[in-house]
Amino acid sequence: MSYSAAVAGASGYAGGEVLRLLASHPDVHVKTVTAHSQAGQRLDQVQPHLHSLASMPLHPTTPEVLSGHDVVVLALPHGASAPVAQALATSDPDVLVLDIGADHRLESARAWTDFYGTEHAGVWPYGLPELPGRRVGLSDARRVAVPGCYPTASLLALVPGYSAGLLEPEDVVIVAASGVSGAGRAAKAHLLGAETMGAMSPYGVGGSHRHIPEIEQGLGWAAGRHVQVSFTPTLAPMPRGILATATARLTPGTDATSVRAAWEAAYGEEPFVHLLPEGRWPSTGAVIGSNHVQVQVAVDERAGRVVACCAIDNLTKGTAGAAVQSMNIALGLEETTGLEQEGLAP
């Protein structure tokens, strides 16, 4: 069976990455692409690398344009997805809608208001299948909230320890470096090449980054109680990739053997998450352009802490790859369909 798809926000980095993956998906045919300010142009004017879709016209992003498809991907700014999704719920209640924005990720209305400052739009099934119990929720789902890129790396780094009861819920510290594509395609002075090449800088310091409640929510699901996180993102001089380094205190009596066993049990059968052999550490260069994830974990015995590192491509597994992976599950397709690409090197 072939499914028709529409991608809203096709002119941006996230929308472009969704299209790159769907262009080679054997069961999904992209019929419609939309944009905002660049509506009226051909797709190749804004996404020149998408040769097989080059002649497609960019339509305005309206519920009327997006209706009539089997799958709709909303690669829109935070706050813009909810009104479109609400309209589609009326016109196309059975369409599979995948929201790449943050609008439907958080269970807590208060957390949404505190960090995003607008009215909470509700919560949808969370599109990170590797979290315990999430695949069941995605099966036959008609609405999916695709995780944020930083939460994806942070959760995949630490969730095995919380699921196994090996980590304390307080004093969790995560520092993550991201490529500049994570900030989107809009022109910003601090993202110019002259500003970012050869330089690293933190931002969202002091507990202000919007992904914090999403990270705490996911770790809390695994732990069965609230987990307090200190999260600091940094901007790295690279186009793509996230390297997250996460540390948490071990519960009394936990040893390195138990830690290693928990991560092996969590990811031993996962098609995309790879726990590296001991002594090897994740590299963003090894996962670029792919839906694959590299994870490593170690115990700092002197500090009584676990140290977990995770590398992802922020645009693939951190965004578009997660959408396609969740779409496959929701449609009853093989989970890896259209996501077989290996990483790029060099």
NUDO-898761 format. One record per residue (C-alpha): residue in one letter; z, y, x negated. Coordinates in steps of 0.1 Angstrom, whole numbers, padded with zeros to 4 digits, always signed. Example, Ala and Ser with C-alpha at 12.3 -4.5 7.8 and 13.67 -1.06 7.14 Angstrom:
% residues 2
A+0078-0045-0123
S+0071-0011-0137
% end
This chain:
% residues 346
M+0000+0000+0000
S-0008+0035-0012
Y+0015+0064-0005
S+0004+0101-0003
A+0025+0127-0021
A+0029+0165-0022
V+0046+0183-0051
A+0061+0217-0044
G+0066+0240-0074
A+0037+0223-0092
S+0033+0253-0115
G+0066+0249-0133
Y+0077+0225-0160
A+0095+0201-0137
G+0067+0200-0112
G+0042+0195-0140
E+0062+0166-0153
V+0063+0150-0119
L+0025+0153-0116
R+0021+0138-0151
L+0040+0107-0141
L+0025+0104-0106
A-0011+0108-0120
S-0007+0073-0135
H+0013+0058-0107
P-0006+0029-0092
D+0009+0032-0057
V+0011+0070-0052
H-0018+0094-0047
V-0011+0131-0051
K-0028+0149-0023
T-0012+0184-0023
V+0003+0207-0048
T+0019+0240-0040
A+0033+0271-0059
H+0046+0305-0052
S+0032+0334-0072
Q+0004+0313-0086
A-0008+0300-0052
G-0046+0303-0049
Q-0053+0292-0085
R-0066+0258-0096
L-0040+0235-0111
D-0057+0234-0145
Q-0051+0272-0148
V-0013+0266-0150
Q-0011+0229-0161
P-0041+0224-0184
H-0029+0190-0197
L-0033+0174-0162
H-0069+0166-0166
S-0072+0141-0137
L-0057+0166-0113
A-0074+0197-0127
S-0095+0208-0097
M-0066+0206-0072
P-0059+0240-0056
L-0024+0254-0055
H-0014+0261-0019
P+0015+0283-0008
T+0048+0264-0004
T+0053+0261+0033
P+0066+0233+0055
E+0032+0232+0072
V+0013+0225+0039
L+0039+0199+0029
S+0039+0180+0062
G+0019+0149+0068
H+0027+0131+0034
D+0047+0100+0027
V+0065+0116-0002
V+0074+0152-0009
V+0089+0163-0042
L+0106+0197-0042
A+0105+0211-0077
L+0119+0245-0066
P+0145+0269-0078
H+0181+0263-0068
G+0187+0275-0033
A+0150+0273-0023
S+0148+0236-0015
A+0172+0235+0014
P+0152+0256+0039
V+0121+0237+0032
A+0139+0204+0035
Q+0154+0214+0069
A+0120+0223+0082
L+0106+0190+0071
A+0135+0172+0088
T+0121+0185+0121
S+0084+0180+0115
D+0085+0148+0094
P+0118+0131+0097
D+0106+0099+0081
V+0091+0115+0050
L+0107+0107+0017
V+0119+0140+0002
L+0131+0142-0034
D+0149+0174-0043
I+0148+0182-0080
G+0169+0213-0075
A+0206+0213-0071
D+0208+0221-0034
H+0219+0186-0022
R+0238+0171-0052
L+0274+0182-0046
E+0297+0167-0020
S+0321+0196-0022
A+0311+0227-0003
R+0337+0247-0021
A+0323+0236-0055
W+0288+0246-0044
T+0300+0280-0032
D+0321+0286-0064
F+0292+0278-0088
Y+0261+0288-0068
G+0273+0314-0044
T+0254+0304-0013
E+0260+0283+0017
H+0263+0245+0011
A+0233+0226+0024
G+0250+0192+0025
V+0247+0161+0002
W+0220+0135-0002
P+0220+0101-0019
Y+0223+0107-0057
G+0193+0097-0077
L+0208+0082-0108
P+0204+0044-0102
E+0224+0035-0133
L+0256+0047-0118
P+0276+0019-0101
G+0266+0014-0065
R+0239+0041-0064
R+0209+0017-0061
V+0222+0005-0027
G+0224+0041-0015
L+0188+0048-0026
S+0173+0017-0010
D+0154+0029+0021
A+0167+0065+0016
R+0146+0092+0031
R+0163+0120+0012
V+0173+0119-0025
A+0191+0145-0046
V+0177+0142-0082
P+0204+0147-0108
G+0206+0176-0132
C+0195+0170-0168
Y+0229+0177-0184
P+0247+0156-0158
T+0223+0127-0164
A+0230+0127-0202
S+0268+0133-0197
L+0273+0106-0171
L+0253+0080-0189
A+0273+0086-0220
L+0308+0082-0203
V+0305+0064-0170
P+0309+0029-0184
G+0343+0038-0198
Y+0355+0052-0165
S+0342+0023-0145
A+0361-0001-0167
G+0393+0020-0165
L+0394+0026-0203
L+0394+0065-0203
E+0419+0091-0192
P+0408+0116-0166
E+0420+0147-0185
D+0409+0163-0217
V+0372+0153-0215
V+0350+0174-0238
I+0312+0174-0236
V+0289+0194-0259
A+0252+0191-0252
A+0221+0206-0269
S+0190+0211-0249
G+0154+0221-0256
V+0142+0254-0242
S+0122+0238-0214
G+0155+0232-0196
A+0156+0269-0187
G+0123+0267-0168
R+0090+0284-0173
A+0098+0319-0162
A+0095+0344-0191
K+0129+0353-0206
A+0133+0374-0238
H+0160+0351-0252
L+0136+0321-0249
L+0108+0336-0269
G+0097+0316-0300
A+0109+0344-0323
E+0144+0341-0307
T+0147+0303-0306
M+0129+0290-0337
G+0154+0281-0364
A+0184+0291-0343
M+0210+0274-0321
S+0232+0292-0296
P+0257+0283-0269
Y+0256+0296-0233
G+0275+0290-0201
V+0307+0290-0223
G+0341+0289-0208
G+0336+0266-0178
S+0309+0287-0162
H+0279+0263-0163
R+0267+0252-0129
H+0264+0215-0139
I+0301+0212-0144
P+0310+0202-0108
E+0282+0177-0108
I+0294+0160-0140
E+0330+0159-0127
Q+0318+0145-0094
G+0299+0116-0111
L+0327+0108-0135
G+0351+0109-0105
W+0330+0084-0086
A+0333+0060-0116
A+0370+0067-0122
G+0381+0067-0086
R+0399+0100-0091
H+0392+0135-0103
V+0381+0139-0139
Q+0385+0173-0156
V+0357+0183-0179
S+0352+0210-0205
F+0314+0214-0209
T+0295+0236-0233
P+0257+0236-0234
T+0238+0248-0264
L+0201+0259-0268
A+0183+0240-0295
P+0150+0250-0312
M+0129+0223-0296
P+0107+0222-0264
R+0122+0190-0249
G+0153+0168-0251
I+0190+0167-0246
L+0216+0153-0270
A+0250+0151-0254
T+0282+0143-0273
A+0311+0134-0251
T+0346+0125-0260
A+0376+0114-0239
R+0411+0100-0245
L+0415+0062-0244
T+0440+0047-0220
P+0469+0031-0239
G+0461-0003-0254
T+0423+0001-0253
D+0406-0010-0285
A+0371-0007-0300
T+0361-0042-0289
S+0369-0034-0252
V+0350-0002-0254
R+0319-0018-0268
A+0321-0046-0243
A+0322-0021-0214
W+0291-0002-0225
E+0273-0035-0231
A+0282-0048-0196
A+0270-0015-0180
Y+0237-0013-0197
G+0227-0048-0208
E+0203-0053-0179
E+0191-0017-0174
P+0154-0012-0180
F+0157+0024-0193
V+0192+0028-0208
H+0195+0013-0243
L+0228+0009-0260
L+0219+0010-0297
P+0231-0015-0323
E+0264-0004-0339
G+0258+0021-0367
R+0226+0036-0351
W+0228+0069-0333
P+0206+0084-0305
S+0178+0108-0313
T+0159+0130-0289
G+0128+0123-0309
A+0129+0087-0299
V+0128+0093-0262
I+0104+0123-0258
G+0079+0119-0231
S+0096+0088-0217
N+0121+0077-0191
H+0141+0059-0217
V+0177+0067-0227
Q+0195+0060-0260
V+0233+0057-0259
Q+0258+0049-0286
V+0296+0047-0285
A+0324+0046-0311
V+0362+0048-0312
D+0379+0075-0332
E+0411+0056-0337
R+0429+0084-0355
A+0424+0107-0325
G+0427+0080-0299
R+0394+0090-0283
V+0360+0075-0275
V+0329+0093-0287
A+0297+0086-0268
C+0263+0101-0275
C+0233+0101-0252
A+0197+0112-0258
I+0172+0119-0230
D+0141+0138-0224
N+0153+0166-0201
L+0120+0168-0182
T+0115+0130-0179
K+0147+0110-0174
G+0165+0143-0169
T+0142+0154-0141
A+0109+0140-0131
G+0114+0104-0143
A+0146+0102-0122
A+0127+0114-0092
V+0100+0087-0097
Q+0125+0060-0104
S+0144+0069-0073
M+0112+0071-0053
N+0102+0036-0064
I+0136+0022-0052
A+0134+0041-0019
L+0099+0028-0012
G+0107-0008-0022
L+0085-0007-0053
E+0093-0021-0087
E+0118+0004-0102
T+0098+0008-0134
T+0064+0014-0118
G+0047+0044-0133
L+0074+0048-0159
E+0063+0024-0186
Q+0055+0051-0211
E+0071+0047-0245
G+0085+0076-0265
L+0062+0098-0287
A+0065+0098-0324
P+0063+0119-0345
% end
